[in-house]
Amino acid sequence: MSLVIKKFGAIAFFLGLLGFTLALYLGKSLDYGTQELVGWGVMGMTAAMVYFGVAYQRDTVNAGKISFGSALKTGIIIAALGALGVALADIVYTLFVNPSFFLEYNDYARDLAEQSNNQAAIDQLARQREMYEDYSDTQMSFIAGLMMFVMTFMLGFVVSLLAAVILKKK
C-alpha cells in the first residue's frame, strides 16, 4: 500500500469516524432533517479526500503523471477507508449510545408521512417498524453500518471516477 493511500486513507477514515461520531452525538439536539444534512456533509468530506489523494499522488509522487487505472485504484481504496470510518461510527452510535435510534427515527418519519397524508409511506414505515422489531439491536446496527458504508463508498467511488478522468496525465 502506497504512502499516499496510507496518508489520505487515514485522513478519510478519521474524518469519517470522528466527523460522523460528532455529528451523531452532538446532533442529538437537532432535528433529523438537519442531522441528515450534517451526515451527508461528513460523507462528502471523506469523499473529498479521494480527490486530494489522487491529486497528491499525481503531483508529488508521480511527477505530474498518473494513469486512469492508478488514479481509480488509489481513489477506491481511500473511499473504502473513509466509508469504513463512517460505518464504524454509525455502528457504535446505534449499538451503544442510542440503541433506540431506529425506532425514534421511524416515529419521526411516520409523523411526517401522516402530516402529508401519504398512505404509501405510512404503510412502508409500519413494515419497517415490524422489521426493526424482528432483528436484534446488534443486527440492526450492523445492517445500518453496512448501509452507511455502501452509501459513503458509492459517493467516494463516483469521486474516484471523476478524479481519475479529470486528473489523469500521461
C-alpha distance (Angstrom), angle and dihedral (degrees) to the residues before:
residue distance angle dihedral
M1 . . .
S2 3.77 . .
L3 3.77 124.5 .
V4 3.82 89.8 -114.8
I5 3.80 91.8 57.1
K6 3.80 91.0 46.8
K7 3.80 93.1 47.9
F8 3.79 100.4 42.8
G9 3.80 93.4 32.3
A10 3.81 89.6 55.7
I11 3.81 90.8 47.7
A12 3.82 90.8 49.5
F13 3.82 91.5 45.8
F14 3.80 94.1 50.9
L15 3.81 92.6 41.5
G16 3.79 88.2 54.0
L17 3.79 95.3 42.7
L18 3.79 99.1 43.0
G19 3.79 97.1 31.4
F20 3.79 94.1 50.4
T21 3.80 92.1 42.6
L22 3.79 91.0 52.5
A23 3.79 91.4 44.3
L24 3.80 91.8 52.0
Y25 3.78 97.5 40.4
L26 3.80 100.2 39.5
G27 3.78 92.3 34.6
K28 3.80 93.7 63.2
S29 3.79 88.7 99.5
L30 3.82 91.3 53.4
D31 3.78 125.1 83.9
Y32 3.80 116.7 -101.3
G33 3.81 93.6 -106.9
T34 3.79 91.1 58.6
Q35 3.80 90.9 44.1
E36 3.80 89.3 55.2
L37 3.81 91.4 52.8
V38 3.80 91.7 49.0
G39 3.81 90.3 47.8
W40 3.80 91.8 51.5
G41 3.80 88.3 47.9
V42 3.81 90.6 55.8
M43 3.80 90.9 47.2
G44 3.81 88.4 49.9
M45 3.80 91.1 52.5
T46 3.82 90.9 53.3
A47 3.80 89.4 49.2
A48 3.82 90.2 50.2
M49 3.81 88.2 61.3
V50 3.81 86.8 64.8
Y51 3.80 91.7 62.0
F52 3.80 93.7 43.2
G53 3.81 91.5 47.3
V54 3.80 93.4 51.0
A55 3.82 91.6 45.2
Y56 3.81 90.6 48.8
Q57 3.81 91.4 49.9
R58 3.79 91.5 49.8
D59 3.79 97.4 44.4
T60 3.80 103.0 34.4
V61 3.79 108.2 24.3
N62 3.81 102.6 30.1
A63 3.83 99.4 36.8
G64 3.80 94.4 -114.9
K65 3.81 98.2 -43.1
I66 3.80 131.8 103.0
S67 3.78 133.2 157.2
F68 3.78 123.7 -130.9
G69 3.82 91.1 -113.4
S70 3.78 95.2 49.2
A71 3.81 91.8 46.9
L72 3.81 91.5 48.1
K73 3.82 92.9 48.3
T74 3.80 92.4 49.2
G75 3.80 91.5 46.9
I76 3.79 94.8 48.1
I77 3.80 93.2 51.9
I78 3.82 92.4 47.6
A79 3.83 89.5 47.3
A80 3.81 91.1 51.2
L81 3.80 91.9 51.0
G82 3.80 92.2 49.2
A83 3.81 90.4 47.8
L84 3.80 90.0 50.5
G85 3.80 90.4 55.8
V86 3.82 92.0 51.4
A87 3.81 91.9 46.2
L88 3.80 93.5 50.0
A89 3.81 91.2 49.4
D90 3.80 90.3 50.4
I91 3.81 93.0 48.4
V92 3.80 94.0 48.9
Y93 3.81 92.4 45.6
T94 3.81 96.3 48.9
L95 3.79 93.9 40.0
F96 3.81 102.1 44.1
V97 3.81 112.8 8.4
N98 3.81 102.5 40.0
P99 3.82 112.0 6.4
S100 3.81 91.7 169.0
F101 3.82 92.6 57.6
F102 3.82 94.7 110.4
L103 3.79 94.4 51.8
E104 3.81 92.0 44.4
Y105 3.80 91.5 50.2
N106 3.80 90.5 46.6
D107 3.83 89.4 53.8
Y108 3.81 90.1 49.7
A109 3.82 92.8 49.4
R110 3.82 91.7 45.4
D111 3.83 90.6 52.3
L112 3.81 89.8 52.5
A113 3.82 91.2 47.9
E114 3.80 91.2 49.2
Q115 3.81 91.7 48.8
S116 3.79 90.4 53.1
N117 3.83 90.8 42.0
N118 3.83 91.2 -126.1
Q119 3.80 103.5 160.9
A120 3.82 94.7 -178.1
A121 3.81 91.0 56.2
I122 3.81 91.7 45.2
D123 3.81 90.5 53.5
Q124 3.80 92.1 46.4
L125 3.80 91.6 50.0
A126 3.81 90.5 49.6
R127 3.82 89.0 54.7
Q128 3.80 90.4 47.2
R129 3.79 91.1 52.3
E130 3.82 89.7 53.1
M131 3.80 88.8 50.6
Y132 3.82 90.8 50.6
E133 3.78 89.2 53.8
D134 3.82 92.1 48.2
Y135 3.82 92.9 58.4
S136 3.78 128.4 61.6
D137 3.79 120.4 -114.0
T138 3.80 89.5 -106.3
Q139 3.79 93.0 52.2
M140 3.80 92.5 47.7
S141 3.80 91.7 48.7
F142 3.80 92.2 52.2
I143 3.82 92.6 44.5
A144 3.81 89.7 51.3
G145 3.81 90.5 45.3
L146 3.79 89.8 52.6
M147 3.81 90.5 49.6
M148 3.81 90.8 50.3
F149 3.81 90.1 48.3
V150 3.81 91.4 51.9
M151 3.82 94.2 46.5
T152 3.80 93.6 47.3
F153 3.81 92.8 43.0
M154 3.81 92.3 49.9
L155 3.79 90.3 51.8
G156 3.81 89.0 49.1
F157 3.80 90.9 46.3
V158 3.80 91.3 55.3
V159 3.81 89.4 49.4
S160 3.84 88.2 48.3
L161 3.79 90.9 54.6
L162 3.79 92.4 46.6
A163 3.80 92.7 46.1
A164 3.79 91.3 48.3
V165 3.79 91.2 52.3
I166 3.81 96.1 42.1
L167 3.81 99.1 40.6
K168 3.81 102.9 38.3
K169 3.77 114.0 119.3
K170 3.76 128.4 169.5
